[in-house]
């Protein structure tokens, strides 16, 4: 069996998460909306406990946590949910970046098609969006700034504190797609100037199909979001439907474990990265994303090696990727790497290796030998 090195796409689940989910599927299976009996109350209690655990990681109150199906839905709710407010105020300018995930770029594209003006910031050669660039493009009519925390392809960690400083005296809503950093890079997401945070359980060793939008209050007022769906009133009217208690409980446990273990996990990931850099050094890889990069990610190209050929050559040894899993069914050159100004050969040759603290032994020498054979 190949070693799994695609943790930026999804992570394995912690055994304790599986255990708590089984409890709420097999034993405490009631509907959290059933308030007429103890079974429903037990389910509701589990949901509220998880809500507190999920919020605590980013310094948010449980009342600021809205459960969604994942970070994609959370992004859509944060972006499209502000449309009515923006139109009412006559503020139709949005700032985002050219390296955002499609789950941000596509809903923003919908608003652009409806008459909003969008500024797409370009990254520097290391894949970072500099705070000074944000300061240059802000307008009195800017209603939303949506910038990710860490890029899913390169692992480049963006300077959230710098963005928050730029926005300190501006009333635009600040949304952060934190799918890759929630539960991993804790301090930056606790900045009170960040209004909206999108996260997903399956990127932090929890289940697929559950995530959250953190809707942080500003001067005691919630962000003025409108729902995208209707029919039930759950999640403070923002997201209707029966709550998946087992998934929510699993998300809560994964958040709790992330709080307790994040430093040890980070150290384990850095140890793996050091081993990878040592094993690959003779191949003279060109790394895409330097300095501020996730401990669990490497994105690189090797001269003369095509990524599709490399993935085939590594079959049975290592499961890796050459871009975002969300767009892999129709492969196109990475918009992230193109925005960074990379040449065509580097873009087409780019490989992404991503791992976690649960990753087993990695056959780095065999990986390096297979890649070398393609040159």
C-alpha positions in Angstrom: 0.0 0.0 0.0 1.3 3.4 -1.0 2.2 5.9 1.8 -0.5 8.6 1.9 1.0 12.0 1.2 -2.1 14.0 0.3 -3.2 15.4 3.7 -3.9 18.9 2.2 -6.8 17.2 0.4 -8.1 15.3 3.4 -6.6 13.9 6.6 -7.0 10.5 8.3 -9.4 10.6 11.2 -8.2 10.4 14.8 -9.3 7.1 16.5 -10.9 9.1 19.3 -13.0 11.0 16.7 -14.2 7.8 15.2 -15.1 6.5 18.7 -17.3 9.5 19.6 -19.0 9.5 16.2 -19.9 5.8 16.7 -21.6 6.7 20.0 -23.8 9.3 18.3 -24.7 7.0 15.4 -25.4 3.8 17.4 -26.5 4.9 20.9 -27.3 8.6 21.2 -28.8 8.9 17.7 -31.7 11.3 18.4 -32.5 14.5 16.5 -31.0 17.6 18.3 -34.2 19.4 17.5 -36.4 17.0 19.4 -36.9 18.9 22.7 -39.7 16.8 24.1 -37.6 13.9 25.5 -34.2 13.2 27.0 -32.8 11.6 23.9 -33.2 14.9 22.0 -31.8 16.9 24.9 -28.7 14.6 25.0 -28.2 15.2 21.3 -28.6 19.0 21.6 -26.1 19.0 24.5 -23.6 17.2 22.3 -24.0 19.8 19.6 -23.6 22.7 22.0 -20.5 21.1 23.6 -19.0 20.7 20.1 -19.9 24.3 19.2 -17.9 25.5 22.2 -15.0 23.3 21.3 -14.9 24.5 17.7 -15.2 28.1 18.7 -12.5 27.9 21.4 -9.8 27.1 18.9 -10.1 30.6 17.4 -11.1 32.4 20.5 -14.8 32.6 19.5 -17.9 32.1 21.7 -20.0 29.1 20.9 -22.8 31.5 19.8 -20.6 32.7 17.0 -20.3 29.2 15.4 -22.5 28.2 12.5 -22.2 24.6 11.4 -22.1 23.9 7.7 -21.3 21.0 5.4 -17.7 22.2 5.2 -15.4 25.1 4.3 -16.9 25.4 0.8 -20.4 26.1 2.1 -19.0 28.3 4.8 -17.2 30.4 2.1 -20.3 30.7 0.1 -22.3 31.8 3.1 -19.7 34.4 4.1 -19.4 35.8 0.6 -22.9 35.5 -0.9 -24.6 36.1 2.4 -23.2 39.7 2.5 -24.7 40.6 -0.9 -28.0 42.1 0.3 -26.1 44.2 2.9 -23.6 45.4 0.3 -26.3 46.4 -2.1 -28.3 48.2 0.6 -25.2 50.3 1.5 -24.2 50.9 -2.1 -20.8 49.3 -1.4 -19.9 46.8 -4.1 -16.1 46.5 -4.0 -14.5 43.3 -2.9 -10.8 42.5 -2.4 -9.5 38.9 -2.7 -6.4 37.3 -4.2 -5.5 35.4 -7.3 -4.4 32.4 -5.2 -7.6 31.7 -3.4 -9.3 28.3 -3.5 -12.1 27.9 -6.1 -14.5 27.8 -3.2 -13.8 31.5 -2.7 -13.1 32.6 -6.3 -16.3 31.1 -7.7 -18.8 32.7 -5.3 -17.0 36.0 -5.7 -17.2 35.5 -9.4 -21.0 35.2 -9.0 -21.1 38.6 -7.3 -18.8 40.0 -10.0 -21.3 38.8 -12.6 -24.0 40.7 -10.7 -22.2 44.0 -10.9 -19.7 43.9 -8.0 -16.2 45.3 -8.7 -13.5 42.8 -7.6 -9.8 43.4 -7.1 -7.6 40.3 -7.3 -4.3 40.8 -5.5 -1.2 39.1 -6.9 1.2 37.1 -4.8 5.0 37.7 -4.6 7.4 35.0 -5.9 7.1 33.1 -2.7 3.3 32.9 -2.9 2.5 35.5 -0.3 0.0 38.4 -0.6 1.7 41.3 1.1 -0.3 43.5 3.5 1.0 46.6 1.7 -0.7 45.5 -1.5 -4.0 45.3 0.4 -3.6 48.8 1.7 -3.1 50.1 -1.8 -6.4 48.9 -3.1 -8.9 49.6 -0.3 -11.7 52.0 -1.1 -14.5 53.6 0.9 -16.8 51.3 -1.0 -14.9 48.1 -0.1 -17.4 45.9 1.7 -15.5 42.6 1.9 -11.9 41.5 2.0 -11.5 37.7 1.6 -8.0 36.3 1.9 -7.0 32.8 2.8 -4.7 31.9 5.7 -2.6 29.3 4.0 -2.6 28.2 0.4 -3.7 24.6 -0.2 -1.2 24.0 -3.0 2.0 25.7 -1.8 1.4 25.8 1.9 2.3 29.5 2.0 1.1 31.1 5.2 -0.4 34.5 4.6 0.3 37.5 7.0 -3.2 37.7 8.7 -2.0 40.1 11.4 -0.7 42.5 8.7 -4.1 42.4 6.9 -5.9 43.0 10.2 -3.6 46.1 10.9 -4.4 47.5 7.5 -8.2 47.0 8.1 -8.1 48.4 11.7 -9.8 51.7 10.7 -11.8 50.3 7.8 -15.3 48.9 8.2 -15.0 46.2 5.4 -15.8 42.7 6.6 -12.7 40.5 6.8 -13.2 36.8 5.8 -10.5 34.2 6.1 -10.7 30.7 4.5 -8.8 28.8 7.1 -9.4 25.3 5.8 -5.7 24.5 5.9 -4.8 26.1 9.2 -7.8 25.7 11.5 -6.4 23.7 14.5 -2.9 24.0 13.2 -1.9 27.7 13.2 -3.9 28.8 16.2 -2.8 32.4 17.3 -3.4 34.2 14.0 -7.0 33.1 13.7 -7.8 34.6 17.2 -7.3 38.1 15.9 -10.5 40.0 16.8 -10.4 42.0 13.5 -11.2 38.8 11.6 -15.0 38.8 11.2 -15.6 35.5 9.4 -13.6 32.3 9.5 -14.3 29.2 7.3 -13.1 25.8 8.5 -13.6 22.1 7.7 -13.4 19.1 10.1 -11.8 16.7 7.5 -8.7 18.9 7.3 -8.1 18.6 11.1 -8.5 14.8 11.5 -12.3 14.8 11.8 -15.1 13.6 9.5 -15.9 14.8 6.0 -19.2 16.6 5.5 -19.1 19.0 8.5 -17.5 22.4 8.9 -18.2 25.8 10.3 -18.4 29.5 9.7 -17.2 31.5 12.6 -19.3 34.8 12.7 -17.4 37.0 15.1 -19.3 39.9 16.6 -18.1 43.4 16.0 -19.2 45.9 18.6 -21.8 43.2 19.8 -23.3 42.9 16.3 -23.1 39.8 14.1 -22.0 40.1 10.5 -25.2 40.9 8.5 -25.5 37.6 6.7 -28.5 36.4 4.8 -29.2 32.7 4.5 -28.6 30.9 1.1 -31.2 28.2 1.9 -34.5 28.2 3.7 -36.7 25.7 5.6 -36.3 25.0 9.3 -34.5 27.9 10.9 -31.6 25.9 12.4 -28.2 27.5 13.0 -29.8 30.9 13.9 -31.7 30.9 10.6 -28.5 30.8 8.5 -28.4 27.1 7.7 -31.6 25.0 7.8 -31.7 21.2 8.0 -31.4 18.5 10.6 -28.1 18.7 12.4 -25.8 15.7 11.8 -25.0 15.1 15.5 -22.5 12.4 15.0 -20.4 14.6 12.6 -20.7 17.6 14.8 -19.6 15.6 17.8 -16.7 14.3 15.8 -15.7 17.8 14.8 -15.9 18.9 18.4 -13.5 16.1 19.5 -11.1 16.9 16.6 -11.0 20.5 17.7 -10.4 19.5 21.3 -7.6 17.2 20.3 -6.1 20.0 18.1 -6.1 22.3 21.1 -4.2 19.9 23.2 -1.8 18.4 20.7 -1.1 21.1 18.1 2.5 21.7 19.2 3.5 18.0 19.2 1.8 17.6 15.8 3.7 20.5 14.4 7.0 19.1 15.6 6.2 15.7 14.1 5.4 17.4 10.7 8.6 19.4 10.8 10.6 16.3 11.4 9.0 14.7 8.3 9.8 17.9 6.3 13.4 17.8 7.3 13.7 14.2 6.1 12.0 15.1 2.8 14.3 18.0 2.1 17.3 15.9 2.8 16.1 13.0 0.6 15.2 15.3 -2.3 18.2 17.6 -2.2 20.3 15.8 -4.9 17.4 16.3 -7.4 17.8 20.0 -7.0 14.1 20.7 -6.7 12.6 24.2 -7.2 10.4 24.8 -4.2 7.2 26.9 -4.7 6.6 28.8 -1.4 9.4 29.6 0.9 9.9 31.0 4.4 6.4 31.1 5.9 5.1 27.7 4.8 3.0 25.0 6.5 5.2 22.4 8.3 3.2 19.7 6.5 3.6 20.8 2.9 6.1 20.8 0.1 5.3 22.0 -3.5 8.2 21.6 -5.9 9.2 21.0 -9.5 12.2 19.0 -10.8 13.7 20.0 -14.1 12.7 17.5 -16.8 10.0 15.8 -14.7 6.3 16.1 -15.6 3.9 15.9 -12.6 1.5 13.4 -14.3 4.4 11.1 -15.2 5.7 11.4 -11.6 2.4 10.5 -10.1 2.3 7.4 -12.3 5.9 6.5 -11.4 5.1 6.8 -7.7 2.0 4.6 -7.8 2.2 1.9 -5.1 4.9 3.9 -3.3 3.4 7.3 -2.4 0.0 8.9 -3.0 0.7 12.5 -4.0 -1.0 15.3 -6.0 -0.3 18.0 -8.5 -2.9 20.5 -7.4 -6.2 21.0 -5.6 -8.3 17.8 -5.1 -11.4 19.9 -5.7 -10.5 20.5 -9.3 -8.5 17.4 -10.2 -11.4 15.8 -12.2 -10.7 18.3 -14.9 -7.0 19.1 -14.6 -5.9 22.5 -15.7 -2.6 24.2 -14.9 -2.6 25.6 -11.4 -4.0 29.1 -11.2 -2.0 29.5 -8.0 1.4 28.7 -9.5 0.6 30.8 -12.6 -0.3 33.8 -10.4 3.1 33.4 -8.8 4.8 33.9 -12.2 6.2 30.4 -12.6 7.1 29.2 -16.1 5.1 26.6 -18.0 7.5 23.8 -17.3 7.6 24.5 -13.5 3.8 24.7 -13.4 3.3 21.4 -15.3 6.0 19.7 -13.2 4.7 20.8 -9.8 4.1 18.1 -7.2 2.5 18.6 -3.8 3.5 16.4 -0.9 1.5 16.8 2.2 1.6 14.8 5.4 0.5 14.8 9.1 1.4 13.5 12.5 -0.5 10.3 11.7 1.7 9.6 8.6 3.7 6.4 8.9 7.2 5.6 7.6 7.8 7.3 4.3 10.2 5.6 1.8 12.0 8.8 0.9 14.9 7.1 -0.8 12.6 5.1 -3.1 10.6 8.2 -3.9 13.7 10.1 -4.8 15.0 7.3 -6.9 11.7 7.0 -8.9 11.7 10.8 -9.5 15.3 10.7 -10.5 14.6 8.0 -13.1 12.2 10.4 -14.9 14.9 13.0 -15.6 
